[in-house]
Amino acid sequence: MRVHVTRPIPRAGLELLEQAGLSYTVPEAEGLPDRSELLRAVAGCTGILSLLTERMDAEAMEAAGPALRVISNHAVGHDNVDVKEATRRGILVTNTPGVLTETTADFTWALMLALARRVAEGDRLVREGKFEAWGPLMLLGTDLAGSTLGVVGSGRIGWAVARRAAGFKMRVLLYSPSRRLENPEEFGLLRSAQWVELDELFQRADFVSLHPPSTPATHHLVDERRLSLMKPTAFLINTSRGCVVDEQALIRALQAGRLAGAALDVYEHEPHVPQELLELPNVLLAPHIASASQATRSKMASLAARNLIDALEGRPPEHMVNPEVWRG
Ligand code: DGY
């Protein structure tokens, strides 16, 4: 049984593959693998440990051939995997939820605070040698205390983001179609939390943080119309997936001053970042690093490896995306 790991991952994951006696290949270079090299590398594999940067589509599955039994994605999001096609071929797809929840929520708050208090603008000003004196009107930001946070998506990460709002004395509006939390008993922790419809959330929130899964239903969930519902003093934060936001509509809203600012960790055509976003001072841009802490990336690598090993050794993996193909 041979496994291909599409890009270098933390050592903890590779060690598990070694301990399981699996022979694996992994490129030495950290960058994006060339597509043709990737297709050659997966040929004959029983398992692929993929990253969100690699498209696992019919072409990749075809290139791997009939031995392929599992695609273990090193991410909670799996929009890079054609799950329908994998299911049709009887290939199990797994992912890594849970282990990155708190780290991603922390980073969402890092963006929110930095955006509200203009941290990146201040950093640029100092580096450019423009800090001449303290000024009562210099880089005035927005207070979080007393304001309203709208959280779109009440899965693990959305809830972890919402939970933190209590410490900042913010009101919380939550939206998810199911109005369900993984641990409903936790709802009481946030005395101010309220389930609302999506449009109401966009109308009332001072900070809107996006955490829905990437599905056809959430594609451009934040479009021209929804952006027009937001207060001109409100901020948008996206640490979910780029395609949830109509990026061009967001650019137009920001340029017209219909929105106070945005913080983005993900992009519609990642890694491409439109020039217009680069030029807007009230936009904070991060390179998809919300889960990037040393401990969490090690846990993601270990979980992805464990999912893959379990699938190949006949144990049901902890996190199956298409459990219907599991035959043991
Ligand atoms: C994920 O897991 O889906 C994140 O985007 C990267 O950690």
Boltz pocket constraint, residues with backbone or C-beta under 6 A from the ligand:
constraints:
  - pocket:
      binder: B
      contacts: [[A, 52], [A, 74], [A, 75], [A, 76], [A, 77], [A, 78], [A, 96], [A, 100], [A, 239], [A, 240], [A, 288], [A, 290], [A, 291]]
      max_distance: 6.0
